[in-house]
Amino acid sequence: MRRFLVAALCLACLSACSGRTALPPVPESEAESRWQSFERLSSRPAGPSVLSGSLRFGTVTDTRRVTYLLWSNGRPPVRLDVQAGAGPTVAKVLAVNGQLLLFLPEDHKAYTGEDDPDKALLRLGLPLPLGLADMAAFLDGHYAGAMGNPQVEACHAAADNPGHVVYQVRSSRGRSDITLSPQALPVRWTQTPGWDVRLDFDEHTRLPRKVEALLPGGSDTVRSERDACRIVLLIKERRQSEHFSPQELLLALPDGVIPRSLDAD
């Protein structure tokens, strides 16, 4: 912990020497305590849950809205059903062992692919800042694990939000900034390069109720000719459940439907 605080002070000094406004340092005890609280929140027990709500996604100027039902026993396998508003189910998804199985009932087609934000779901036109299994873990409060178990390198007070602390971190997902509220909740996650994710939380459960994210055009994860991607995910209902049986987490395909791989070039 001391290493990243020393780095933060060095960054502040460099900023002052270059003529830019230096970001105020954060007391060591406060920064360490808040990060430890974040890690404790992230290690809450896993259990069966069912989430439902709406998802708006697409380019900044052209989004479509769907509703969803997401359920698991708190870890993979994870199941997701997507409906076109109040209409029929347009997609059924299973995430397990780092892979996705997707079935599109209206097209009577199925696909398999890697459960990664830049892989299968993106190729089907559904951009997300995390893979489906990690997204489900994040929405259930397992923040650090979903973000790749980040390690702090430096921190500073947020310039635009008093009381918030920005942690510069490195993880298996690369470098990013995580902004923690005074309650140690990750209210913003900025990937470098990549998504800029902002979150609202339920003050009682300390679990997300809204996720809004923007992926700028021309980044490493979107072809340069595309417009920026935007998603707005709302959790409208969150309920506990009895343990799901293996059958309730399966995604059985109709006879004759053979999945096509999305990982092939």
C-alpha positions as CSV (number, residue, x, y, z in Angstrom):
1,M,0.0,0.0,0.0
2,R,2.8,2.4,0.8
3,R,4.3,2.0,-2.7
4,F,1.2,3.4,-4.4
5,L,0.9,6.3,-2.0
6,V,4.5,7.3,-2.7
7,A,3.7,7.1,-6.4
8,A,0.7,9.3,-5.9
9,L,2.8,12.0,-4.2
10,C,5.4,11.9,-7.0
11,L,2.6,12.4,-9.5
12,A,1.3,15.4,-7.6
13,C,4.8,16.9,-7.5
14,L,5.3,16.3,-11.2
15,S,1.9,17.9,-11.9
16,A,2.8,21.0,-9.9
17,C,6.2,21.3,-11.6
18,S,4.6,21.2,-15.0
19,G,2.3,24.1,-14.2
20,R,-0.8,22.0,-14.0
21,T,-3.1,22.0,-11.0
22,A,-2.0,19.3,-8.6
23,L,-4.6,16.8,-7.4
24,P,-4.8,16.8,-3.6
25,P,-3.2,13.8,-1.9
26,V,-5.3,11.5,0.2
27,P,-4.2,10.6,3.8
28,E,-2.6,7.2,3.8
29,S,-4.9,5.8,6.5
30,E,-8.0,6.9,4.7
31,A,-6.9,5.6,1.3
32,E,-5.9,2.3,2.7
33,S,-9.0,1.9,4.8
34,R,-11.3,2.7,1.9
35,W,-9.6,0.2,-0.4
36,Q,-9.8,-2.5,2.2
37,S,-13.5,-1.8,2.7
38,F,-14.0,-2.1,-1.1
39,E,-12.2,-5.5,-1.0
40,R,-14.4,-6.6,1.9
41,L,-17.6,-5.6,0.0
42,S,-16.3,-7.5,-3.0
43,S,-15.9,-10.7,-0.9
44,R,-19.5,-11.0,0.2
45,P,-20.9,-14.6,0.1
46,A,-22.2,-15.8,-3.2
47,G,-25.7,-17.1,-3.4
48,P,-28.6,-17.7,-5.8
49,S,-30.1,-14.6,-7.3
50,V,-32.5,-13.4,-10.0
51,L,-32.1,-10.0,-11.6
52,S,-34.5,-8.4,-14.1
53,G,-34.6,-5.0,-15.8
54,S,-33.9,-3.3,-19.0
55,L,-30.9,-2.8,-21.2
56,R,-30.4,-0.1,-23.8
57,F,-27.5,-0.5,-26.2
58,G,-26.1,0.6,-29.5
59,T,-24.3,3.6,-30.8
60,V,-24.7,7.0,-29.0
61,T,-27.3,8.1,-31.6
62,D,-29.0,4.8,-32.2
63,T,-29.9,2.5,-29.4
64,R,-32.4,-0.3,-28.9
65,R,-34.1,-1.4,-25.7
66,V,-34.6,-4.9,-24.5
67,T,-35.6,-6.4,-21.2
68,Y,-33.7,-9.2,-19.5
69,L,-33.8,-12.0,-16.9
70,L,-30.4,-13.0,-15.3
71,W,-30.0,-15.9,-12.9
72,S,-27.4,-18.1,-11.3
73,N,-26.3,-19.7,-8.1
74,G,-23.8,-16.8,-7.5
75,R,-21.2,-18.3,-9.8
76,P,-21.2,-19.9,-13.3
77,P,-23.1,-21.3,-14.9
78,V,-25.0,-18.1,-15.6
79,R,-28.2,-17.9,-17.6
80,L,-29.6,-14.9,-19.4
81,D,-32.9,-14.5,-21.3
82,V,-33.4,-11.3,-23.4
83,Q,-36.9,-10.1,-24.5
84,A,-37.8,-7.5,-27.1
85,G,-39.7,-5.3,-24.6
86,A,-42.9,-7.1,-23.7
87,G,-42.5,-9.4,-26.7
88,P,-41.1,-12.8,-27.1
89,T,-37.7,-14.0,-26.0
90,V,-35.1,-13.1,-28.7
91,A,-32.0,-14.6,-27.1
92,K,-31.1,-17.2,-24.6
93,V,-27.5,-17.3,-23.3
94,L,-25.5,-19.6,-21.1
95,A,-22.1,-18.7,-19.7
96,V,-19.9,-21.4,-18.2
97,N,-16.2,-22.3,-18.2
98,G,-15.3,-19.1,-20.0
99,Q,-17.5,-19.9,-22.9
100,L,-20.9,-18.7,-24.2
101,L,-23.7,-20.6,-25.8
102,L,-26.3,-18.4,-27.5
103,F,-29.6,-19.4,-29.0
104,L,-31.7,-17.1,-31.1
105,P,-35.2,-18.6,-31.2
106,E,-36.6,-16.4,-33.9
107,D,-33.7,-17.3,-36.2
108,H,-33.5,-20.9,-35.0
109,K,-29.8,-20.5,-34.8
110,A,-27.2,-21.0,-32.1
111,Y,-23.6,-19.8,-31.6
112,T,-20.7,-20.5,-29.3
113,G,-17.8,-18.2,-28.4
114,E,-15.5,-16.9,-25.8
115,D,-17.1,-15.1,-22.8
116,D,-15.1,-12.0,-23.2
117,P,-16.3,-8.4,-23.8
118,D,-14.6,-8.1,-27.1
119,K,-15.6,-11.6,-28.4
120,A,-18.9,-13.4,-28.9
121,L,-21.4,-10.8,-27.5
122,L,-19.8,-8.0,-29.4
123,R,-19.9,-9.9,-32.7
124,L,-23.6,-10.4,-32.1
125,G,-24.0,-6.6,-31.7
126,L,-24.2,-6.5,-27.8
127,P,-21.2,-4.6,-26.5
128,L,-20.5,-5.0,-22.7
129,P,-17.6,-3.8,-20.6
130,L,-17.3,-7.3,-19.1
131,G,-18.0,-10.8,-20.1
132,L,-21.4,-12.2,-19.1
133,A,-20.2,-14.2,-16.1
134,D,-18.1,-11.3,-14.9
135,M,-21.0,-8.9,-15.4
136,A,-23.3,-11.1,-13.4
137,A,-20.6,-11.3,-10.6
138,F,-20.3,-7.5,-10.6
139,L,-24.0,-6.9,-10.4
140,D,-24.1,-9.4,-7.4
141,G,-21.5,-7.3,-5.6
142,H,-18.3,-9.2,-6.4
143,Y,-16.6,-6.1,-7.8
144,A,-12.9,-6.8,-7.4
145,G,-13.1,-10.3,-8.9
146,A,-15.1,-9.1,-11.8
147,M,-12.6,-6.3,-12.5
148,G,-9.7,-8.8,-12.5
149,N,-8.6,-8.4,-8.9
150,P,-6.9,-5.0,-9.4
151,Q,-3.8,-4.0,-7.5
152,V,-3.3,-0.3,-6.6
153,E,-0.4,1.6,-8.0
154,A,-1.4,5.2,-7.0
155,C,-4.3,7.3,-5.8
156,H,-5.6,10.8,-5.6
157,A,-8.7,12.7,-4.6
158,A,-11.3,13.1,-7.4
159,A,-11.0,16.5,-8.9
160,D,-14.7,16.8,-9.8
161,N,-16.4,15.0,-6.8
162,P,-15.3,15.9,-3.3
163,G,-15.0,12.9,-1.0
164,H,-14.3,10.4,-3.8
165,V,-10.9,8.8,-4.3
166,V,-9.5,7.7,-7.7
167,Y,-7.3,4.6,-7.5
168,Q,-4.9,3.9,-10.4
169,V,-4.8,0.1,-10.7
170,R,-3.4,-2.7,-12.7
171,S,-5.0,-6.1,-13.2
172,S,-5.3,-9.0,-15.6
173,R,-7.5,-6.6,-17.7
174,G,-4.7,-4.0,-17.9
175,R,-4.6,-0.5,-16.4
176,S,-7.6,1.4,-15.3
177,D,-8.9,4.0,-12.8
178,I,-11.5,3.0,-10.1
179,T,-13.2,5.8,-8.3
180,L,-14.5,4.8,-4.8
181,S,-17.2,6.8,-3.0
182,P,-17.0,7.5,0.8
183,Q,-18.9,4.2,1.2
184,A,-16.1,2.4,-0.8
185,L,-18.5,1.7,-3.7
186,P,-17.0,1.7,-7.3
187,V,-19.0,4.6,-8.7
188,R,-16.8,4.9,-11.8
189,W,-14.4,2.5,-13.7
190,T,-12.4,4.0,-16.5
191,Q,-10.4,1.5,-18.6
192,T,-7.2,2.6,-20.4
193,P,-8.1,2.3,-23.2
194,G,-11.7,1.2,-23.3
195,W,-15.0,1.7,-21.5
196,D,-15.9,4.6,-19.2
197,V,-18.4,3.0,-16.7
198,R,-20.5,5.0,-14.2
199,L,-22.6,3.3,-11.6
200,D,-25.5,4.1,-9.2
201,F,-26.0,2.0,-6.1
202,D,-28.8,1.1,-3.8
203,E,-27.8,2.8,-0.5
204,H,-29.2,0.0,1.6
205,T,-27.9,-3.1,-0.2
206,R,-24.8,-1.4,-1.7
207,L,-25.5,-3.2,-4.9
208,P,-25.8,-1.6,-8.4
209,R,-29.1,-0.4,-9.6
210,K,-27.9,1.4,-12.8
211,V,-24.8,0.9,-15.0
212,E,-24.1,3.4,-17.7
213,A,-21.1,3.0,-20.0
214,L,-19.5,4.6,-23.0
215,L,-16.9,3.1,-25.4
216,P,-15.4,5.8,-27.5
217,G,-15.1,5.2,-31.2
218,G,-11.6,4.4,-32.5
219,S,-10.5,2.6,-29.3
220,D,-8.7,-0.7,-29.3
221,T,-12.0,-2.5,-28.8
222,V,-14.1,-0.9,-31.5
223,R,-13.3,-0.5,-35.2
224,S,-12.3,3.1,-35.9
225,E,-15.1,3.5,-38.5
226,R,-17.8,2.7,-35.8
227,D,-19.5,5.3,-33.7
228,A,-19.1,5.2,-30.0
229,C,-21.0,2.4,-28.2
230,R,-23.3,3.2,-25.2
231,I,-25.2,1.0,-22.8
232,V,-27.6,1.8,-20.0
233,L,-28.5,-1.2,-17.8
234,L,-31.2,-0.9,-15.1
235,I,-31.8,-3.4,-12.4
236,K,-35.5,-3.0,-11.7
237,E,-35.9,-6.1,-9.5
238,R,-33.4,-8.1,-7.5
239,R,-34.6,-11.2,-5.6
240,Q,-33.1,-14.1,-3.7
241,S,-33.9,-17.6,-4.8
242,E,-33.6,-21.2,-3.7
243,H,-30.6,-23.0,-5.1
244,F,-31.1,-23.6,-8.8
245,S,-30.9,-27.1,-10.0
246,P,-28.5,-28.0,-12.9
247,Q,-31.5,-28.4,-15.2
248,E,-32.7,-24.8,-14.4
249,L,-29.3,-23.5,-15.5
250,L,-29.1,-25.5,-18.7
251,L,-29.7,-24.2,-22.2
252,A,-31.0,-27.0,-24.3
253,L,-31.1,-26.5,-28.0
254,P,-33.9,-27.8,-30.3
255,D,-33.2,-30.9,-32.4
256,G,-31.3,-30.0,-35.5
257,V,-29.8,-26.8,-34.3
258,I,-26.0,-27.0,-34.4
259,P,-24.0,-24.1,-32.8
260,R,-21.7,-22.1,-35.0
261,S,-18.5,-20.9,-33.6
262,L,-18.0,-17.1,-33.3
263,D,-14.3,-17.5,-32.5
264,A,-13.3,-18.6,-36.0
265,D,-11.9,-15.9,-38.3
